[in-house]
Amino acid sequence: MRHRSTPTAARCAVVAALITAPLALAAPATAAPADAAAAAAAKGPAGTAPQADFNHDGYADIVAGAPEATVGGKAKAGYVTVVYGSASGAATGKHQVISLATPGVPGDPGENNRFGDRTVARDLDGDGTSDLAVNGGGKAYVLWGSTDGKGGAATLQGTDGGNLTAGDFDGDGHADLVSDTDGDGTESSGLHVMYGPFTRAGAPARTADLLTDHLFRSSELVAGDLTGDGRDDLVSMHEFEERSESSELWKGGKDGLATTSTALPDAASATVGDVDKDGYGDLIYRPVPGGVVEDLPYDKGTVKVAYGSPDGPGKRTTTLTQDSAGVPGAGEEGDQFGYSLSAGDVNGDGYADVAVGVPYEDLTSASGANLKDAGSTVLLKGGKGGLTGTGAQSFHQDTAGVPGVAEAGDRFGEAVSLLDTDGDGKADLAAGAPGEDGTTPKNTGAVWALRGATTGLTTKGVVSYGPGALGGPEAGAALGSGFAR
């Protein structure tokens, strides 16, 4: 997809105005329709993350990172974008571009800060609006959501950034954050748990530190209620040099996360959602082929489900690839089916569905040319028997109704997120393509939002946007590298 650009001088003026305007994460909310508010308040399938809603209007908002962007002359300083939801879905006319150059955000842009590389949306201060935790430059920041336009920001205390995720680990109704650390400096890495509610100065109510049996920091963190007890659990994923190591399950409890863990199979990526509607969140993950991390770029890709139980992910499993019955496409070397994963109820039937990013999928153009790493996204649907290929759907930039044209290196689906942007009770798909080129700049990146319906995802009302449409720096920005979790 290519985006029209405003003249250079005018575009630069717009960029400067947006990323240096005083911070107010959410403008005053307009009244949400009663059905939209009810949809926002209703819980999704067990284990799925709460929706980001920074102005409490009942519509989920899309947070997409552009960590490679140049800001204030600093290469790879990075920024985040917020596109607000509405009755008609993602509304690009109501958006924000936020960086460390934005007044009110502590600090200044720096080279290789990659602000926005990891973002987490939760109500951290308990005021009913979502807040946004953002990593960058060895720190983490909180951008406060609000309904009056006076959110503000703070440095998140007690963490140096790194991997970051959220959940309610002690079941007290307040969101908690967890980041990985270097641990005790000997043979163990660590996890730093920050229990909510947080003060507006970025301080948690209390903290706890856990030690793993792994030398290096986690490669990924994911949270959700896998045991059905109303408290979120944490899964940390690990690797050492060229080998993957066991993932670890840290169970939530009345006092928070357990201090000891249970080993789970190795994983490269994961999400949590109840795909069989039995009340237990299920762990959906991508196994590491042969336990060799260096083989991931050559992997066809696999998605595996370890179904939840009172003890967490159990022995009952499902394995799906692009060669499984009903799954679109064919497994080819280097596709990396499962590179990104997100769970949500797309068709409103109460079962979690799973969006699967396949960013290194090769496509064939209308002229027969090979479009290497153009990328695609597959939706797998949950049901009574769990996750299957039945009714699965596939989308890419050459799919009828999807804006743009597939090109080599776009990597459509490198990041995926299922969230209800139109408040109809059905999750919509946000898909990022960080390799997308603008009209002139290269690797600007872009985001697509496809709406959910009773039949699954639809291209009716699809929205797409790149940095230029939001007034953000374009060249090399890699917008769509990741979404808030």
Secondary structure, 3 states (H helix, E strand, C coil): CCCCCCCHHHHHHHHHHHHCCCCCCCCCCCCCCHHHHHHHHCCCCCCCCCCCCCCCCCCCCEEEEECCCCECCECCCCEEEEEECCCCCCEEEEEEEECCCCCCCCCCCCCCCCCCCCEEEECCCCCCCCEEEEEECCEEEEECCCCCCCCCEEECCCCCCCCEEEECCCCCCCCEEEEEECCCCCCCCEEEEEECCCCCCCCCCEEEEEECCCCCCCCEEEEECCCCCCCCEEEEEEEECCEEEEEEEECCCCCCCCCCCEEECCCCEEEEECCCCCCCCEEEEECCHHHEHHHHHHCCECEEEECCCCCCCCCCEEEECCCCCCCCCCCCCCCCECCEEEEECCCCCCCCEEEEEECCCCEECCCCCEECCCEEEEEEECCCCCCEEEEEEEECCCCCCCCCCCCCCCCECCEEEEECCCCCCCCEEEEEECCCCCCCCCCCEEEEEEEEECCEEEEEEEEEECHHHHCCCCCCCCECCCECC
